[in-house]
Amino acid sequence: MIGRFSSVAAFVAEESPEVPVHLLRPHRLTAAARDFVSGFPGDTLYAVKCNAHPLVLETLRAEGIRHFDVASPMEIRRVKETVPDGVMFYHHPAKTPGQIRLAWDLGVKYFAVDCIDELEKVAKLTGSGMVPMVRLAIPKGSGAVYDLSTKFGAQPEIFMATLRRARAMGLETGVTFHVGSQCLDPGAFSLGIRLACGLIDEAGATVGLMDIGGGFPAYYRSTGAPPLATFFSLIDEERRNWAEPRGIRLACEPGRALASEGGSLLARVNLMKPEAIYLNDGIFGGLTEVYWGKGDLSLPYRAISPAGVLRTGAQRSFTAYGPTCDGNDKLPWPLELPGDTREGDYIEFNLLGAYGREMAASYNGMKSDAVAVIDADFAGHHGDEAA
Ligand SMILES: *Cc1c(COP(=O)(O)O)cnc(C)c1O
């Protein structure tokens, strides 16, 4: 941790960093956590994979988020060390025996499974009190930028067979699904809740907890999704009509919607050519996710001079390249930058509190783990008329 600064301007003027820096805005994490804790009709788990920084976990815990979706020994240890009273859900449906034993030894009780083999493997390696969370696949085309049901999640017959097997083993059982990341359509959650309830009935199963996953959107420049409140009110309606009559409690496990506004990436302009700009970070670093999301993940950004002053002049279009020697290291969209942007300036990309630093690889020896805390909001960005 480099330190805490009142604003990005103050940070840049004081430190002139030459490496990419991941900026954290804890006050934005606090605001997002409050939205979920007060608005979601059930427990909110935090999906640790999108940002496992201890400050992120601590900030969310301070707002009452003490349930965590973890998927690896590293994430389990991180939660254990940072939030000792945290309740963990090991929501990876394909685990090794060593991972299961480690999780059980560190107090994990909830384990995702999406077939009978995984259920029996987990049951054999754990003890009484283990709760399998049977994961259902959600039909494709339900409104998300990323589909997460091709790789994991049981089709209806296997979902029901796994629920029946868990009952035969005498286990208290939960269910889970994930509508896909950056889901723009609240109806996807309705569909998941109704589908899961129908199959639970058909299987003759009793379920106490339904975790409806993450997937709640962040609001990028091009995102046309209704506000979170619309998601919450529709989900609450489904809860009253479908879950409550069956004695099922809801939970959710957002990553992106909780963490994205809590962080940004500060990249330095290393070289400029008439139509190209070379940055010190790119698609193999903190900007990895935009390579996959392309136009769906149009990050807000702004240019800042070495003295910390926002560039505001008339805009020109630049092809933006990352620092590695790989020709693919290029942003999928051009940067529209004020004409007075120059070498030594900084470009701050917002909404990278989720899937930013965590995805960065060390390709070409260029990974940066530098983190600083910023008190001021991100403002005056591209597309912001007031800038
Ligand atoms: C990635 C993931 C999440 C978080 O998804 P977001 O789209 O970031 O909200 C939640 N649950 C599981 C099982 C995941 O794999």
The ligand as an SDF file (V2000), in Angstrom:
LIG
                    3D

 15 15  0  0  0  0  0  0  0  0999 V2000
  -17.7780  -14.7590  -10.4560 C   0  0  0  0  0  0  0  0  0  0  0  0
  -18.8320  -15.3070   -9.5780 C   0  0  0  0  0  0  0  0  0  0  0  0
  -19.6500  -14.4350   -8.8420 C   0  0  0  0  0  0  0  0  0  0  0  0
  -19.6110  -12.9450   -8.9830 C   0  0  0  0  0  0  0  0  0  0  0  0
  -20.1580  -12.5530  -10.2000 O   0  0  0  0  0  0  0  0  0  0  0  0
  -20.4090  -11.0190  -10.5610 P   0  0  0  0  0  0  0  0  0  0  0  0
  -20.9200  -11.0540  -11.9280 O   0  0  0  0  0  0  0  0  0  0  0  0
  -19.1120  -10.3160  -10.4200 O   0  0  0  0  0  0  0  0  0  0  0  0
  -21.4120  -10.4780   -9.5910 O   0  0  0  0  0  0  0  0  0  0  0  0
  -20.5710  -15.0140   -7.9850 C   0  0  0  0  0  0  0  0  0  0  0  0
  -20.6810  -16.3570   -7.8540 N   0  0  0  0  0  0  0  0  0  0  0  0
  -19.9160  -17.2100   -8.5530 C   0  0  0  0  0  0  0  0  0  0  0  0
  -20.0950  -18.6690   -8.3600 C   0  0  0  0  0  0  0  0  0  0  0  0
  -18.9750  -16.7190   -9.4490 C   0  0  0  0  0  0  0  0  0  0  0  0
  -18.2220  -17.5730  -10.1520 O   0  0  0  0  0  0  0  0  0  0  0  0
  1  2  1  0
  2  3  1  0
  2 14  2  0
  3  4  1  0
  3 10  2  0
  4  5  1  0
  5  6  1  0
  6  7  2  0
  6  8  1  0
  6  9  1  0
 10 11  1  0
 11 12  2  0
 12 13  1  0
 12 14  1  0
 14 15  1  0
M  END
$$$$
